[in-house]
Amino acid sequence: MDMTILTLFPEFFRSPLGESMLKRAQERGAARVWVRNIRDYTHDRHHTADDAPYGGGPGMLMKPEPLCEAIEAARAGDGAASGRASGSWVVLLTPQGRPFTQAIAEELSRRPSVTLVCGHYEGMDERVREHMVDEEISLGDFIMTGGEPAALAILDAVVRLLPGVLGDLYSPQGESFAGSLLEHPQYTRPPEYHGWRVPEILLSGDHQAIARWRRRQAIARTLRRRPDLLRQAGIPQEEIESAVREATGDTAQ
């Protein structure tokens, strides 16, 4: 998979791309990540990428020329010599986009090429949004200085879904949000610490019983913390009530 990030601050991504899962994904060839400076597509000696908005108002807007040229280059794969897939799916990171979810991460992970466009300042010229973008995504209902943190979060969420990136092929499936349920409680050694014991069921070796325990714990936890997710999961009310009774009555079992 090819991932291109268009940004005014490419150094923001240097360290994360050289660490942990993102580094491993690139070394294994599962993902190829390019970070492009939008200022490289300007044509004046000052590399101007922003200007005052027509009609007045606070702040500055990102200019359409460098943004459009950067997007066009990403869509073309920056030339055949790069070996990148052309026809990249362009995502604008903006608080006006649809909220990012695990389902969207899975959608993006199935695309051969994705370009993430990081906004900045007071936003960008509306013509970029209207004519150059395939999709708009928001990380959440809060305000950040620019789109770079959102791009990094989306990059991480998408790349970890690619085949061969995680050590265990099935490890993403049991995580929070993967199936509309929060993840069940997890424990590791030692079995007792400061008098706090691991639930005995997890030490039993009975894998069917452990699976049942984990599911009812996940259901009960989701009901307590994110009932909106539970409504999406389509779990019968009878199973929810049973899971809550058992989870609250045998958390130490």
Secondary structure, DSSP 4 states (H G I P E B T S, - for coil): -EEEEEES-GGGGHHHHTSHHHHHHHHTTS-EEEEEEGGGG--STT---EEPPTT--SS-EE-HHHHHHHHHHHHTTT-GGG-PPSSPEEEEEEEEEEEP-HHHHHHHHTSSEEEEEEP-TT-B-HHHHHHS-SEEEES-SS--SSSHHHHHHHHHHHHTTSTTSSSSTTGGGGSTTTTSSPPPP---S-SEETTEEPPGGGGS--HHHHHHHHHHHHHHHHHHH-HHHHHHHT--HHHHHHHHHHHHH-TT-
